[in-house]
Amino acid sequence: MIISALKRDKPTTVLDVGTRKGWIADAFAKDGEAVTDIDPELMRETAEVKGVDFIEAMLEKFEPTQPYDLVVANLAVSYTHLRAH
């Protein structure tokens, strides 16, 4: 249901922040979208997802090199170390 709602606008480039096991990335990659995943550690399941570019990085250090039609951050807040300013 979440994936079908996100696909309504037909994104062609997707950034999955905090991908963990890669199920969101996999769903988009299977339909031919260009998917980039960022996560601080590569999980075996993620490495097996075909058609996905994986970047091992913390969100705080990630600097995108292109625009994305859709950014998904399903689990990112749970794993981000926030600092008070």
SULQUIGI-V14114 format. One record per residue. RES is the residue in three letters. PHI is phi in whole degrees, -180 to 180 (* if undefined). OMEGA is omega in degrees with one decimal (999 if undefined). D_LAST is the distance of its C-alpha to the last C-alpha in whole Angstrom. Layout:
# SULQUIGI-V14114
res=RES phi=PHI omega=OMEGA d_last=D_LAST
res=RES phi=PHI omega=OMEGA d_last=D_LAST
This chain:
# SULQUIGI-V14114
res=MET phi=* omega=178.7 d_last=37
res=ILE phi=-63 omega=-177.7 d_last=33
res=ILE phi=-62 omega=-178.9 d_last=35
res=SER phi=-63 omega=177.0 d_last=37
res=ALA phi=-65 omega=-179.4 d_last=35
res=LEU phi=-70 omega=-177.7 d_last=33
res=LYS phi=-82 omega=-178.2 d_last=36
res=ARG phi=-55 omega=-178.7 d_last=37
res=ASP phi=-87 omega=177.2 d_last=36
res=LYS phi=52 omega=178.1 d_last=37
res=PRO phi=-67 omega=176.3 d_last=34
res=THR phi=-109 omega=175.4 d_last=36
res=THR phi=-126 omega=-174.6 d_last=33
res=VAL phi=-128 omega=172.8 d_last=30
res=LEU phi=-112 omega=178.4 d_last=27
res=ASP phi=-105 omega=-176.9 d_last=26
res=VAL phi=-91 omega=-178.2 d_last=23
res=GLY phi=69 omega=-169.9 d_last=23
res=THR phi=-64 omega=-175.8 d_last=27
res=ARG phi=51 omega=-175.4 d_last=28
res=LYS phi=-84 omega=172.0 d_last=32
res=GLY phi=82 omega=-176.7 d_last=32
res=TRP phi=-68 omega=176.6 d_last=34
res=ILE phi=-70 omega=178.7 d_last=32
res=ALA phi=-59 omega=-179.9 d_last=33
res=ASP phi=-61 omega=-179.0 d_last=36
res=ALA phi=-61 omega=179.0 d_last=37
res=PHE phi=-76 omega=-178.5 d_last=36
res=ALA phi=-62 omega=179.0 d_last=38
res=LYS phi=-62 omega=178.5 d_last=41
res=ASP phi=-94 omega=173.6 d_last=41
res=GLY phi=94 omega=177.1 d_last=41
res=GLU phi=-71 omega=175.7 d_last=37
res=ALA phi=-83 omega=-173.8 d_last=35
res=VAL phi=-115 omega=172.0 d_last=33
res=THR phi=-119 omega=176.9 d_last=30
res=ASP phi=-111 omega=169.0 d_last=28
res=ILE phi=-125 omega=-179.7 d_last=25
res=ASP phi=-161 omega=-178.9 d_last=24
res=PRO phi=-69 omega=177.0 d_last=23
res=GLU phi=-145 omega=-179.9 d_last=27
res=LEU phi=-75 omega=176.0 d_last=30
res=MET phi=-100 omega=-177.9 d_last=32
res=ARG phi=-53 omega=-178.0 d_last=36
res=GLU phi=-62 omega=-179.8 d_last=36
res=THR phi=-68 omega=-178.9 d_last=34
res=ALA phi=-62 omega=-177.8 d_last=36
res=GLU phi=-86 omega=-179.7 d_last=39
res=VAL phi=-72 omega=-177.5 d_last=37
res=LYS phi=-84 omega=176.2 d_last=40
res=GLY phi=80 omega=-178.9 d_last=38
res=VAL phi=-121 omega=173.4 d_last=35
res=ASP phi=-88 omega=-178.3 d_last=33
res=PHE phi=-108 omega=176.4 d_last=30
res=ILE phi=-118 omega=179.0 d_last=27
res=GLU phi=-84 omega=-176.2 d_last=26
res=ALA phi=-162 omega=171.4 d_last=22
res=MET phi=-79 omega=179.3 d_last=19
res=LEU phi=-55 omega=-177.7 d_last=17
res=GLU phi=-63 omega=-177.2 d_last=14
res=LYS phi=-102 omega=-174.7 d_last=17
res=PHE phi=-75 omega=175.1 d_last=20
res=GLU phi=-123 omega=-177.3 d_last=21
res=PRO phi=-64 omega=179.1 d_last=24
res=THR phi=-107 omega=179.8 d_last=27
res=GLN phi=-154 omega=173.4 d_last=28
res=PRO phi=-80 omega=178.0 d_last=28
res=TYR phi=-123 omega=176.8 d_last=28
res=ASP phi=-72 omega=-177.0 d_last=30
res=LEU phi=-144 omega=173.8 d_last=28
res=VAL phi=-119 omega=179.4 d_last=25
res=VAL phi=-112 omega=180.0 d_last=25
res=ALA phi=-131 omega=-174.5 d_last=22
res=ASN phi=-55 omega=-176.6 d_last=24
res=LEU phi=-118 omega=-171.2 d_last=23
res=ALA phi=-61 omega=-176.7 d_last=20
res=VAL phi=-64 omega=179.8 d_last=17
res=SER phi=-63 omega=-174.4 d_last=19
res=TYR phi=-109 omega=-178.2 d_last=19
res=THR phi=-90 omega=177.7 d_last=15
res=HIS phi=-90 omega=-177.2 d_last=13
res=LEU phi=-89 omega=178.0 d_last=9
res=ARG phi=-114 omega=173.7 d_last=6
res=ALA phi=-77 omega=179.1 d_last=4
res=HIS phi=-106 omega=999 d_last=0
